[in-house]
Amino acid sequence: MYFTGIGDEAGNSIDSQIKALKVLGWTHLEARNVEVDGFAKSNLHDLPDPAFDIVADKLEEAGIQVCCFGSAIANWGKKINEPFDSSLAEARRAIPRMKRLGTHIVRIMSFAVDETEDQRAAERFRRLRELTGMFRDAGLQPLHENCMNYGGMGWKFTQELLSEVPGLNLLFDTANPIFNADRIQPKPWPKQDPWEFYDHVKDHIAHVHVKDAIWNPAKNDADYTYPGEGDGQVRRILTDLLGRGYDAGISIEPHLAVVFHDASVQSNELKMFETFVEYGQRLMKMVNEIKPT
């Protein structure tokens, strides 16, 4: 088992992301958005070649391994009733970059939940089979995250994805159930239970995002917390996971200083950096209490 974190939660620049890992004593980065001098912040698969080369060189020099590619492929910003081209293009760009960085796993999703139409499940499965085949043929492993997407509508939808898309494994996020409707239940949908979701999919988890939150009905959104202080049942889930012999990445996604999918949430680099480091320190303490080294 190793600790890692989503880099752009520590800072926009690759230098800030590397520095945060060094302070924590970690050697693995989950790469998502990154910025280098002279180039706009972009997802790792969207950076221009010269910018990507700078990132790769800095990571190599620092001795940092990119353990997971946090791609935008088939994510909540892409609708199932729109062309598939952008996700295919992102996958084609990601594969050679993953190989250069020695990265084995890539986070993908299952397209946005459609609030007005049929979910077109068969088309989602077809597209994910194509994406999964592309990565598996390249010797890489795609992982589906339970976020604001088809598989994130409830644990039964994730199980259905696994059945319909051979070769796909899971990235489980502890707090995503807190703000997602449980569409397994009849309307009005309650929010999901993180432990229930985890318990039904745990045999397929290959990577974990740790974030924690409390649902706030007054603002119809989640209030994010440090790990163990919210309703994500982080300690319970990690206790079970580690007790089962889990031996892969535990990645922090604090959301305390910045929310990736909410452009209205802004933060300065120093606050992001300090929050990321404290979050990582608190998580390491929790894990050490669960499973002493």
N, C-alpha and C positions, 0 to 999 in steps of 0.2 A: 504494500500500500504506500502511496506517496501523496503529498500535498501539492496542490497547484491552485491557480486562480485565473479568472478571466482578466486579461491584462488591462483592458481599457477601463476597468473599474478602479485601477490604481493610478491611472493617468493616461492622457492621450498619446504622449510620445513614447516611442520604444525605449528611450533612455529612462523615463520614469517607471515604466513597467519592469525593466530589468533591475533597477535600483530597489524597488519594493520587494522583489523576490530575493535579492541579495540580503536585505535587512532581515527577512524572515528565515533565511538559510535554505530556501527552496531552489531546486534546479529545474523545475518544470513550469512551463507557461501554457495556459490555454489561450490561444491567440484568436482574437475576434477583430476589433477595429484597432488601427494603429496609425500613428502619424510620424513622419520624419521631416526634417528641415527641407523646405522647398516643395513639399507635396501635401495635398489635403489629406485629412484623416479618412481612411477607407477600410473596408473589410480586407483581410489579408489576400483574398482571392481577387480583389479589385484594384489593388495597388498597381501603378505602372511598373514595368520591369525594373527600371533603375531604383525606384523606391524599395521594391521587394528585395533587391540585391543588398541594399544598405541594411535592411532589417535582418536578413539572413546572416550577413557578415557580423553585425553587432551581437546577435544571439550566439553565434559560434565563438566569437572572441570572449564572451561572458560565460561560456560553458552552460548555456541554458538550452534545454530541450523543449521543443514545442510538442506537447503530448497530445493535444487535441486541436483540430481546426474548427473554430466556431463559425461555421459558414452561415450564409443567409439563404441557403438552398431550400426551396419549398417552404419558406417561413411564413409567419403570420401576416407579412406584407404582400403576399402573393395569393391571388384568388384562383380557385379551381376552374372558374368559368373564363379565365384568361389564358392566352397562349403559354406554353410550357418553355418557350425558348430561353427565358432569362435564367431559369434554374439549370437547364442543360448547359448553358454557356458558363455559368458559375462552376459547375462540376468539372467541366473540361479545363478550366483555368486552375482549379484547386488541385487536381491530381498531380501534375508535374511539380507544383510547389510543395505539396505534402511529401513527395518523394525526395526533393532536394533537402527538406528539413528533417527527414527521417521520422515523419509523423504518420502514425498508423490509423488513428481514428478521426472521423469527421462527424460533427453534429449536423443533422438535417432535420426537417420537420415534415408536415403532411398537409401544407397549405391552410389558409385561413378558414376558420369556421364561417359558414355562410348563413347569415341570419334570415335571409329572405327566400332562399331556394332549397331544393333538395341538396343534400350534401355530396351527391355524385360520387359515392364511395368507390364504385368500380373504376372510375377514371383516376381517382387518387391512388388506388392500388396499382393501376397500370403504370402510372408515372413513377411511383416509388420503386416498383420492380425494375424499371429501366435505370433509374438512378443507382439503385443498389447493385445492379449488374455492372454498371460502369466502374464503381469503386471496387467491387469484389474482383472483377477481372484484372484490376490494377494491383491486387494484393492488399487492398485497403478495406477498412471496416466502417460502414456507415452506422450511426447511432441515432435513433429517433428520440427527440426530447418532448416530454409531456408539457407543452406550452399552450398557446392560444391557437390550436390547430385541431385537426380531426382526431388524432390520437390522444389529444389532451382533453377531450370532452368527457372522459371517464375511463376507468381501467378496462372496461369491456371493449372500448374502442381501440385501446392499445393492444389488447389481446387479439382483436380481429386483425389489426395491422400485421402483427407477427405471423399470424396464420396465413395471411394473403400475400405477404412479401417475404419469401424465404431468404435467409441470410442477413436480415435486418435485426440489430440488437438495440438495447435501450440506454439512454442517458436519462437518469431520474433526477428531477429537481424537487427538493423537499417542500418548497413554498408555493410552487405553481398551483397545486390544488386549492390553495386558500382563496385565490381570486378567480378560479374557473368554475363555471356552473357544472354540476353533476348531471349530465344529460342522460344518464342511465335512469334517473328518477323522473317521475311525472312532473309537469309544470305545476306551480312555479318552482323551477329548479333550485335546490339548495346548493351551497358551495360544497366542493369535494372535501373528503377527509384524507389528509396526507397519509396516515397510517394505512387506511383501507386500500388506497391506490397502491402504495408500496407493497403491501402484503400480497396483492394479486399479481404483481409483475416482477417480484424480486429475483426470481430465478434467471431473468434475462438482462439484469442490469450490468453494464460494463463500464460505467462512468457515472459519477454523482456530482450534482451541483448542490452546494449547501447555501441556501439563503433561508431567512425566517421572516415571518410577518404575522400581523393580526388584521383581520378584515374589519374595515371601518365603514359601517353602513351609512354614516352621516355624509361621508364624501364619496361613497360608492367605489371605494378603492382600498388597497392594502396599505397599512403602515408597516414599514420594514424595521426589523430589529436585529440586534446581534444574535448569533446562534444560541438557541436554547431559551430565548426570551419571548418567542412568539408561539404560534400554534402549529408550526411545521413539524413538531414532534421529532426534531433533529436528533436529540440524544437517544430517543427510543429507536429510531430508524438506524442510526449508526451503530448502536449497541447490537442490534440484530444482524446488521450487515457484516460487521467485523466478526461477530460470533459465528457467522456462517463461512468464514474464511475469505471474505472479500479481499482481493489483492490488486486493486487497480486505483485509479485516481479519485481523490476527494478534492473538489474544486470549489473555491469560494466565489460567490457572486453577491456581494453585500447589498447592493441597491440602496444603501444608506445615504451615499453622497451623490449618486447618479442613478437614474433609471433608464436603461438602454432604450426601451420602447416609448418613453415619454419625453418628448422634446422640450416640454415646459420645465423639466427638472434640470437645473443647472448647478454646477459646483466648480470651485476653483481647484487647480491642480494640487495644491497643498492639502486641502481638506480630503480630496479623493485619496491621496497617497496615505495620509495618516489613518483614515478610516479603514483602508484596505489592510494595512499592517496590523492595526488593532484587531480587526476581524480575524485575520489569520492566526494571530497569537491566541485569541480566545478559542478558536477551533482546535488548535494543537493542544491546548490545556484540556479541553473536553475529551478529545480522543485519548490523551494520555491517562485520563481518569477511567475511561472505559476499558482501555487496553494498555496497561502500563508497559513502557518499553523496557 
